[in-house]
Structures are given as C-alpha cells and as structure tokens.
Amino acid sequence: MELSERRKRILRTVVESYIATAEPIGSKAIAEQTGLTCSSATIRNELAALEKLGLLEQPHTSSGRIPTAAGYRFYVNELMEQHKLSMQETQTINSQLHLKMQELDRVIDQAGRMVSQLTNYPAFAMTDRREKATIIRFDLLMVDKNSFIIVVMTNLNVVKNKLVKLPVDVNEPQLQLLNTLLNTSFVGKTAEELNPELMRMAEKAAGSAYGLISLVVSFAIEVLEDAGRSSVHTAGANRILEHSEYQDVDKAHELLSYLDHDGELAQLSGAMGDSDTKILIGPENVSDALKDTSVVMASYDIGEGMRGVIGVVGPTRMDYAKVTARLNYFAESLSKMFGKGETEQLPGRKSTPALQPPQPDSDSKE
C-alpha cells in the first residue's frame, strides 16, 4: 500500500498519539502536532481517506480517529522509527539482569555445598552456555561533542553499555553512519568472528572512522567473552584430605591447586557432551592433576540457552552408584527449580522410581 508523505505523517501522529493517550485525536490536534500547513478541512479529508483504506476508524460520529489493526501494522512496517535505549534504560536492564544472575549464583553455590556435605567429597557446580554469544544490536547514543555511549545487546539477553570520551569532536550524523555500519557488518557474529571482520573493515574505512569502529568492536568482544564465560563454584575442597589416598602432601597439593582454578574446572563441562551423566575415572580425565582421581558429573537445565553441571571429585574407589544417584537427584531438582521438567521426564535421563531426597550415611566417609 502506497501513501503520500502527508498521509504518512497524519497516520504516524494518530498512532503515536493514541499509544500515548488512549484517546481519539481530531484534525486540529493533528495539525498542531504534525506542523502541516494545510487547513483542518484538508486534514479531515485525509483522515477520511485513511479510514476508507482501513487504517483508521472513528469510534463515534463526533470523535476523532484511532488506528485499526491494519493501521498499526502499516505503522510498524513503514513508519516506526528505531527506538534508542537511553542510559537509564540500559542501566535498568543491566541492574535486573545482575540481580537475576546473583540469585542464580546463590542457588548454584548452595547446591555445590549440599552435594559436598552429602558425599564427603569436594564438589563443583557451574553454569555454561549451550549456544555461542553473538551481538544482535549496537546503539550509539550522543552525549556531547566529544563523548558518546556504546550500547551492545547480545542473543543471551545481556545488555552492556560504556561511556566513551574522545580527544576529537564527533557529531550526530557521524554516529548514525557508524551505527548503521556496525549493525550491517558486525551483528550475528561471535567474539572469534568479530576480529576478522574488523580486519576486513580496515581496508574500507578511513583512519578516524576505523578508529571509532575498532573502539566499539573491541568493547563488543569484551562483552561477548564475558557473557560466554562459565560461572564456577567449588565447595569442600579440604574434604579430600580426609581420604587416605591424599595423605601424601604433594599429591593433595596438586589436586587442591587444580580445584582452586575455575578456568580448569570449567573445561570439565566440555567432557559432558550431550550426556546427562558422566563418570571420568583416573586417566580418562583431561588433566594430569586428576590422573589418580575420579570425577562424576550430572547436567541440569537452567533455561534461556543455559545449562549447568554439578559434580564431585574423589578417589577412584568412590561409591559410583551412590554418588551418581545423588547427583542425578540434585540435577533433576535444579532443572525443576529453574522451571524445566516439572511435568515430564527430562529427555535421555533414566530416573529412579519414587526417588527420595538422599540422606547422608553414617558411614559416608570412604
């Protein structure tokens, strides 16, 4: 459907006025809000034409017009301008996400402590992403002539912003051009894919423009790397000293050092693959620090593209059946807590009929 520029301005005004006030709007108010120099009679004729096209309607004979569903659709497809997040909006989103992640971390940390207590082994709990973090949108917000705010949104519901101060002036048209270029060339890419694209851009962009592009993309890479990083919690590391296999100081020290490095523990989640439960015995482990040790892990579903892994580390003579049953129970409970598997069996996991919460045994020490 093709509309003249005047009809587009009138339709946009009617839609945005109704969104703001929930009241019909008349020709006089439209003339004031659009700045059109034509008469009220001309505007009334245009309103009648838009009504015939099915874009507007008149609730009552003497009232103004309001949009129809078709009018909203035309507005969304043709007239709606891209909304730029304000600094306050980005701070609000960041604050809410931070609170949510704090709550998640608290639950995961508590689960790790409970597993360590029940098994008498060091335990770890971590969250991991099922999908790679990518950028879905850039926004550049002008602050003054030599500063602006970078807003980066990812597919993992992470929004980050950064205030940038420049030694040179920058104007709104430059930022708009840069914003368009970023959203054309750098969205949908992972942190690993952004650098090659930035190198290709160096051949096309002028020096000052490339400097700004590089600045924004470098921040985006930081955001993606942080968004995709695993969160690891450990508990009860000193419990390993209660087992005879680790009375040797050097052997115990090597394992305790391993458990103290979140980055190395995070690599264990890669061994899970698509399994719900994984048992790694001695040399099957990826690290030399675990060559005389067994690791039992179970995965749980957090939702929103995230999963978690909970596990224990102990001697190869651990009671695998008992430990596995307890970890599976915890994993299933965590999945339910995060809103998954409330009414149906988790795919691929064999449940224990009428599984009861595990209780610590009087002889739980190995």
Secondary structure, DSSP 8 states (H G I E B T S, - for coil): ----HHHHHHHHHHHHHHHHHSS-B-HHHHHHHH---S-HHHHHHHHHHHHHTTSEE-SSTTS-BEE-HHHHHHIIIII-------HHHHHHHHHHHHHHHHHHHHHHHHHHHHHHHHHTS-EEEEEEESS---EEEEEEEEEETTEEEEEEEETTS-EEEEEEE-SS---HHHHHHHHHHHHHHSTT--HHHHHHHHHHHHTTS-HHHHHHHHHHHHHHHHHHHHHT--EEEEE-GGGGGGSGGG-SHHHHHHHHHHHT-HHHHHGGGGGGTT-SEEEEEGGGSSSGGGTTEEEEEEEEEEETTEEEEEEEEEETTS-HHHHHHHHHHHHHHHHHHTTSSSSS--TT----TT-------TT---
